[in-house]
Amino acid sequence: MISMGALERIYRIERLLKHNRAVSMRRLMEELEVSRATIKRDLAYLRDRLNAPIIWDPELRGYRFEGDYSIPAVYLTASEIHALLVLNHLVSRLHPELLGPYLSPLRGLLEKLLGGPDRTARELMRRVRFLPLASRPVAAEHFQAVCTALLSRRRLQLLYFSRTRARLSQREVSPQRLVHYRDNWYMDAWCHHRNALRSFALDAIQQAAVTDSPALEIPEDQLDRELGAGYGIFSGPHSRRAVLRFSPRIARWVSREQWHAQQSGAFLDDGSYLLELPYSEDRELLMDLLRYGPEVEVLEPLDLRQKIRERLAQTLQIYETRAAGLTL
């Protein structure tokens, strides 16, 4: 990777070539006070790494640009490029079939800035793992249609499968934003059939077509108020507040977790942790609480506490029935 001193020379060479018909090797050496070999290396760097169209003009007996050229305004250090390579790798692994083809050119450019495929870059890719959990595949053509409609501010015609009702329906929607949540993609959109904001799982889209109709624009504060007020992907405008107490054994972990943007928490005298957060639809909150088993207790509201009790009783019944059958 080029040093800061060499970088200064690169910019000075660029200025000399831009403001003169041609610049001789002797003048470059005198202006920059470096050797012929150093100038050769700098010119090679400009050509090979920064795509500068530098040619030797035999008539003018000097170097010049063939056409207009400017060095990119942003300069990245080796550490910054390595960090971007890791980020590129992580983002492309979210859904390789969707993002991989678009991000691979960026990776090639970053490696070129390092001087070709770099051993350190390859080592970073080998040492960084990305483990998606329960991700559901999205058809590439549906993802592209959603992105096109979202950015061009046009409506989408969808054939959408509702898992709750187990049926297909035709929808016309105005996309508002794309959401990546728990390793899956969702679209927040205004549903013209329901006349309300809804979140659509991209993997449940069976068909998607971009229309010529302009999308209805929903103010950002309304999106946050209606879709950000609840818990998780199941949002809504009318929120309730859950009060949860986590055991001292896991309190230190839970205290560092972000469950909701509007949560509040505090340690109690016995080392347990009290967490309060808003929700509207309790399906996802129930799933999250059940995975903690005896490490969490729902204090409020009472109906949420009762639902946890019923779910645990149903789970226990399954195991007791199975155990009884095995002992027969």
N, C-alpha and C positions, 0 to 999 in steps of 0.2 A: 504493500500500500504506500502511496506517495506521502512524503513528510510535509510538514507545514512550510518548510523552506522551499522545497521543490514546488509546492502549490503556488507560492508567490511568484516563482519564476514562470510557471505555466501561464499565469494571468498576464505577466509582463510580456511574454512571447505573443500571446493573443493580441494584446494592444499594439505591439509593434507591427504585426502582420496586418491588422485591420486598418492602420493609419499610414501604411506605406505600400507602394506598388509591389515592392519585393524587398526582402531583407537578407543580406548576405550572411554567411556563417561567421565571418570575421566580426561584423557589427553585432551579431547576437552574442558572441563571446565577450566583446568589449563592454556592451551594455550590461550584461548579467555578471560579468567577472567570473566566468566559469570556463572549464575546458571544453574542447570540441566534443569529447566523449559524453560529457554531461548534456550538452545541447542536443546531441543525437538521441540520447535517452528521453529527454523531455519532448522532442518532436515525435518520437515513436509513441510516447504516452498519449499525446494529443491525438495522433492518428488512430491508435488501436483501442484506447479506452474511452476517449471522448468523441470519437467519430469526426474529428476535425479534417476537412478536405485540404490538407497541406500538400502542395506539389513544389517541385524544383523547376523554376522557369529558366531554361538555358539562355534565352535571349536577355533577360534582365539579370541573370546570374545571381539569383537569390530565391528565397522561399516566399511563397504567397498562398493565400486562400483561393481555392477555385470556387468562387461564389461567396455568398454571405455566410457568416458563421459566428456564433457566440457560444462561449462556454456556458453550460447550464448554471443557473444562479445558485443552486443548492449543492454544496459539497458535503459529502459524508465521509466520516472516518471509518476505519476498518471495524471498530467496535459497533458503530451505528449500523453499518451494513450487516454485520453478523446478527444484530438484534432484529433487523428487518427480515432477514432470512428466516429466523426462528418464527417471527410473526406470520410471515408468508406460509410457512410450513403448517403452523397451527390452524390458520384460517382455512387453508386448502383442505385440511383433514376434517373440517366440520361436515362437509359432504363432498367428497372428492369428485363425484360425477357432475356436481353442479358448479363448483368453484374452481376445480383444478385446471380446466382449459383456459380460464381467464387469468389465473395467477401464475401459470408457468412462464409466460413471457417476462413477468416482473422478476422472477427468480433468475432467469437467464441474464437479465440486465444487471442485477446486483452481483452475480458471479463475474460478469464481465468487468465491472468496476474493480473487483478484487484481482483481476488479471486472469480470468478463466476459472474453470472449476477448481475451487479452493479446498485444500485438505481440511482446514478448520471448518469451513462451511459444511462439508460432507460429514464431519464428525459431529457438528451441532445437530444435523438432521438425524443422525443415528442415535444420539444421546437424548433427544427430546421425544417423548412418547405422548400421544393423544389418544385417550380411551373413551370414546363416546358410549353413553349408557342409554339403552332403550330408544335409540334413534330410529325413526321410521323413514324409509326412502321416499323421495319426492321425484316425480317425473321431471326431467330436465326441461321439456317443452312447457310444462306448467309453471315452473320456477321462472323461466324467461318471460313468459306472458305476464306474470304478476309484476316482475321488475319493469317491463316495458310500460305497462299501464300505470304503475306507481310513479315513474319518473316523467312520463309524458302527460300525466294527469288526465287519463281517459278511463272510462268504465270498462268493467269486465263482465262477460257473460259466463257463468259457471254452471257446470253440472256437478253438484256437491252431494257427497254421501254423509248423512248425519248418523253417527254411530249411536247416539242416544236413542233415536227413533228407528234406526236400521232401515233408512229409506233414502232414495235419491230425490233431489229437488233442483229445479232450475232457479238460479239467482242472478240478479243484476246488482253489481256492487261497485262502489266508488272506493278504491284502495286509498288508505291513509298512511300506513306505515307497515314495514316488514319487521317481524320480531323473531329472534332466535332465542328460544326458551327451553332449557333442559334438553338440549341436543335435538330439538325439533323446530321446524319453521312454522310460523303463524302469520296471518295477515289481518291487521286491524282495518276494518272497512265499514262504510255505511251500506247497509243492506236496503235496497230500494223496495224489496218485497215486504220486509218487516218495518221499514221506516225507523230504523234504529241502528246504533253501532253494534257490531258483532266482531268476534275473533274467529277466523277460519283457519283450520289446520290445512297446510298446503298438501300434505299427503292424502287428504280426503277428497281432493279435487280430482274429478274424473275427466272433465273437459274444461278448457279455458280459452276464451277468444277475446282479444282486445277490440273494442268497438270504437266508433268515431265520436261518440257522445262524450262531452267533457265531464270529468269527475266532479261530484259535489265536494266542495272543500269544507272540512270540519275544523273549527278553531282548535289550536293546540291545547288551550286550557280545558276545552270540553273533552278532548280525548283523554287527557290526564285525569280529569274529574270522574269520567264515567268508566274508563277502562283501567285506570290506575288506582281506583279507590278500593277495589276488592283485593282478594288474595290470589296470587298466582295468575294463571291464564283465565280463570273463571272470575271475571270482574263484573262490576255493576255499580250503578250510582248510589245505591242505598247500602251503607256499610254498617256492620255490627263490630263489636270489639271483643276479642278473645283474650282471656287472662290465663296464662299457662305457668306452671311451676315445674322446673326441671331439677332433678336430683343433684346433690353436690358432686356426684361422680362424673357427670358430664357437663356441669354448669360452666366450667371454664371454656369448653368448646362452643357451646351454644351462645355464650355471651359474645363470641367473636363472629357469629354468623349473621348474615343479612337476610331476614325472612321477608321484610317489607320495608319500603322507604319511610313509612310513618310509624315504625315500631318504637317501643321504649322498653327499657329493661333495667333491673337492679338486682344486686346480690342481697340475699336475706341473711340474717344472723347465723343460721345453721349451715351456710355455704351453698344453699340452693339458689336458683336463679329464677326471677319472676320476669316473664316476657309478656308484653301486651302488644297486640297488633290488630288492625282492622281486617274484616273480610265481609263478603256479601254472599257468595256461593261457597258452601262448606265442603264440597267434594274433595278438592285438592288438599285442603287443610286437614281433613280427616285422614287422608292417606299419609301425609307427612307425620302426623301425630302417632298413628298406629305403628310406624316403624321404630318408634322409641320405646314402645312397650311400657314396662314399669318405671322407666326413667322420667316420665312426664305425667302430670296430672292437670286436667282441665278444671280450673276453678270457676270460670264464667265463660259464656252463659250456661244456664242449666240444661237447655236443650242440646247444646253441643256436648256437654258432659254426658248426657244420657245416650247420645248416639255412639260415643266411644264405648260406653258400657255395653250397649247392645252388640256392637261389632266384636268386642272382645268375647262376649258370651257366645256369639255364633261361632267364632273361631274355636273356642274351647270345646263347644259341642261337637264340632267336626272331629277333633282329635280324640275326644272321649268315645265317640261312636266308633272310630277306627280302632282304638285300643280295645274296646269291648269285642269287636269282630275278630281281632287277632288272638284273643284269649279263648275263644270258643273252640 
